Amino acid sequence: MSSFYQPSAELLHAFGFVRFASPPGQARYSRPSACGQETIVLYDDGELSLLENVSSQLLYSFQGRLASEAELRVLLRQVNWPAEVLLSS
């Protein structure tokens, strides 16, 4: 039986993502970027999508499954999204 990694709400929050309303079967988290809005959508089947809205255009950066948090961090860096935990003051 295959298992897939999905980031926890706590990790996404630490990365600066905020949860937004979404349809059944998915959880949607977004954060502002220098150029627009970055969104991660987690699906109940273990898949996830990265979407970026820049200048009112939606760019799909990735859709698939991940094996680990390390793979998530590499993926975020590949699409030029910060992959570090934000420090709260």
Backbone as a ProteinNet text record, in pm:
[ID]
protein_1_A
[PRIMARY]
MSSFYQPSAELLHAFGFVRFASPPGQARYSRPSACGQETIVLYDDGELSLLENVSSQLLYSFQGRLASEAELRVLLRQVNWPAEVLLSS
[TERTIARY]
83.4	0	88.6	65.1	144.2	90.4	183.2	141.2	212.4	142.7	196	204.6	303.2	323.1	238.2	171.3	107	148.6	186.5	229.2	114.8	149.1	48.8	6.6	-108.9	-156.3	-55.2	5	102.6	225.3	275.2	391.2	355.7	240.7	201.5	184.2	127	112.7	250.9	345.7	481.7	548.9	510.4	562.1	488.9	387.9	316.4	185.3	142.5	16.3	-100.2	-213.7	-336.6	-441.6	-520.3	-623.4	-743.9	-794.8	-913.4	-1020.5	-1143.6	-1254.6	-1224.8	-1268.1	-1246.3	-1356.8	-1374.1	-1476.5	-1443.6	-1541.7	-1515.2	-1406.9	-1324.4	-1220.2	-1088.3	-1080.2	-954.3	-941	-816.4	-784.8	-696.4	-729.5	-660.2	-590.4	-461.8	-379.4	-311.7	-311.4	-250	-166	-73.1	6.7	42.4	63.4	105.1	249.3	280.3	418	458.7	581.1	629.2	552.8	501.4	434.5	284.5	232	90	51.7	1.2	-49.5	-2.8	50.9	90.8	-11.8	-55.3	-157.4	-115	-136.4	-118.2	-255.5	-293.9	-420.4	-387.5	-437.7	-419.1	-548	-537.9	-654.1	-659.5	-780.3	-799.9	-730	-701.6	-637.3	-485	-428.4	-283.8	-213.7	-284.9	-225.2	-225.1	-138.2	-140.3	-110.2	-150.5	-123.6	-59.4	32.5	86.7	36.9	-21.1	-72.8	-20	9.4	54.6	-22.5	-80.4	-154	-61.4	-26.2	61.2	-5.9	-22.7	-84.9	-216.4	-298.6	-431.6	-428.2	-314.7	-305.1	-267.4	-334.8	-310	-205.1	-96.6	11	9	0.8	7.7	152.6	208.1	348.5	370.5	276.7	295.9	162.8	142.8	32.5	80.7	69	114.5	120.1	203.9	218.2	363.2	383.7	517.7	542.2	669.8	706.1	747.9	791.2	844.8	843	866.1	878.9	999.7	1106.6	1226.1	1193.2	1114.3	1074.2	987	899.3	818.6	908.3	1006.6	1096.2	1173.7	1220.2	1290.2	1195.7	1074.2	975.5	947.7	927.6	901.8	1018.1	1139.6	1256.5	1265.7	1227.1	1232.7	1138.5	1025.9	932.2	953	1066.7	1106.2	1011	959.1	878.2	963.7	958.9	1035.1	990.6	1087.5	1059.6	1115.2	1119.1	1169.4	1055.8	1070.7	973	991.3	879.1	883.1	896.4	975.7	991.6	887.9	815.2	718.2	787.3	745	807.2	717.3
-117.4	0	124.8	213.7	336	442.2	515.7	629.9	752.7	863.1	985.5	1090.2	1177.4	1284.5	1405	1461.8	1591.7	1675.8	1800.9	1885.8	1910.7	1923.5	1950.6	2097.6	2125.8	2263.9	2348	2290.5	2362.3	2402.6	2311.2	2342.7	2451	2437	2538.1	2674.5	2675.6	2801.2	2859.9	2775.3	2821.6	2878.9	2830.5	2883	3010.5	3052	3175	3155.4	3030.8	3002.7	3011.9	3058.1	3069.6	2983.9	2911.1	2824	2906.1	2870.2	2934.3	2829.8	2875	2783.9	2711.1	2585.4	2505.2	2401.2	2345.5	2242.1	2115.8	2029	1901.2	1823	1751.6	1669.6	1740.7	1867	1939.7	2044.5	2083.1	2190.6	2289.5	2417.9	2521.4	2619.1	2641	2732.4	2831	2959.8	3061.6	3157.7	3222.7	3329.9	3428	3554.4	3652	3626.5	3661.8	3653.5	3791.2	3805.8	3933.4	3973	3873.6	3899.7	3873.4	3812.9	3778.1	3692.7	3572.9	3482.4	3340.5	3272.3	3131.9	3047.7	2938.2	2852.7	2707.2	2635.7	2490.4	2430.6	2333.7	2263.4	2118.5	2070.1	1931.2	1855.5	1743.5	1662.4	1539.2	1490.9	1374.5	1248.7	1240.7	1120.7	1124	1225.2	1232.4	1321	1369.8	1457.1	1600.2	1683.3	1825.4	1904.9	2030.3	2122.6	2247.9	2304.9	2436.6	2527.1	2639.1	2734.4	2872	2951.1	3087.3	3183.3	3284.7	3388.6	3508.8	3544.8	3658.1	3747.1	3873.2	3969.8	3916.4	3862	3809.1	3690	3623.6	3501.3	3386.2	3273.7	3157.7	3068.9	3043.4	2956.7	2829.3	2712.7	2584.4	2542.4	2534	2499.2	2349.6	2280.9	2137.7	2075.5	1952.5	1871.9	1728	1666.7	1529.4	1490.4	1391.6	1340.2	1350.7	1363.2	1374.6	1261.9	1232.6	1124.8	1175.6	1305	1351.6	1504.2	1553.9	1699	1752.4	1676.1	1719	1739	1648.2	1661.9	1786.9	1816.4	1938.2	2061	2066.2	2182.5	2200	2089.9	2096.9	2149.4	2097.9	2141.7	2291.6	2339.7	2481.8	2566	2522.4	2597.2	2593.3	2482.3	2471.3	2569	2600.5	2696.9	2836.9	2856	2984.5	3035.1	2942.9	2979.9	2960.3	3053.2	3033.3	2903.8	2831.3	2702.8	2701.9	2819.3	2831.1	2870.5	2830.7	2866.4	3014.4	3087.2	3229.3	3244.6	3340.6	3367.1	3469.5	3438.5	3535.3	3622.8	3746.9	3836.8	3858.3
0	0	0	-94	-104.2	-8.6	47.5	127	71	72.9	17.5	125.9	114.2	211.3	173.6	272.4	257.9	377.4	352.7	464.2	561.4	687.4	790.7	784	841.6	851.3	929.2	1031.6	1113.1	1031.4	947.6	864.9	763	698.4	599.9	666.5	786.5	860.6	892.2	931.3	960.3	835.9	717.1	590.5	548.6	625.8	594.5	520.7	502.1	432.8	530.8	481.8	559.4	490.8	569.6	512	466.9	349.5	293.2	269.4	254.7	224.4	93.8	88.7	-31.7	-42.5	-162.2	-181.2	-102.7	-80.3	-14	-89.2	-14.8	-76.2	-94	-51.1	-63.6	46.6	71	165.1	89.4	97.6	20.9	115.2	90.3	169.3	75.1	109.4	24.4	106	36	95.5	-14.9	22.6	-77.8	-120.7	-244	-293.6	-343	-385.4	-437.7	-564.3	-637.6	-765.3	-763.3	-658.3	-658.3	-539.3	-567	-463.1	-491.4	-389.3	-399.2	-325.5	-386.9	-327.4	-334.6	-224.5	-220.7	-193.9	-277.1	-259.2	-226.5	-112.9	-71.2	-99.7	-168.3	-203.1	-113.4	-88.1	-1.4	-52.4	-182.8	-238	-228.3	-158.7	-140.9	-241.3	-340.3	-440.7	-389.7	-447.1	-416.3	-541.7	-540.5	-650.4	-594.1	-670.5	-641.8	-752.9	-716	-813.5	-777.4	-878.3	-851.7	-940.5	-879	-949.8	-960.5	-1084.3	-1109	-1212.4	-1179.2	-1270.5	-1325.4	-1237.1	-1271	-1365.8	-1377.9	-1457.5	-1365.3	-1383.1	-1299.4	-1364.4	-1292.1	-1340.1	-1258.2	-1320.8	-1250	-1246.4	-1127.9	-1114.5	-1099.8	-1032.7	-1005.4	-967.1	-1008.3	-957.3	-951	-834.1	-817.8	-671.4	-642.9	-506.7	-463.9	-334.1	-277.6	-178.4	-154.4	-63	75.2	85	212.7	220.9	342.5	361.2	285.2	280.6	206.9	58.7	2.6	-137.3	-156.1	-60.3	-66.3	-68.2	19.5	25.8	-104.4	-163.2	-291.7	-399.8	-402.1	-501.1	-487.2	-364.7	-344.9	-395.9	-369.1	-417.8	-570.1	-631.7	-777.7	-845.9	-782.5	-841.3	-781.3	-714.8	-656.8	-549.1	-468.1	-351.7	-228.2	-132.2	-7.8	61.5	113.1	179.3	321.5	382.1	517.9	612.2	735	838.1	869.7	872.3	906.3	1056.7	1098.7	1242	1284.8	1391.6	1444.1	1547.2	1550.5	1648.8	1767
[MASK]
+++++++++++++++++++++++++++++++++++++++++++++++++++++++++++++++++++++++++++++++++++++++++

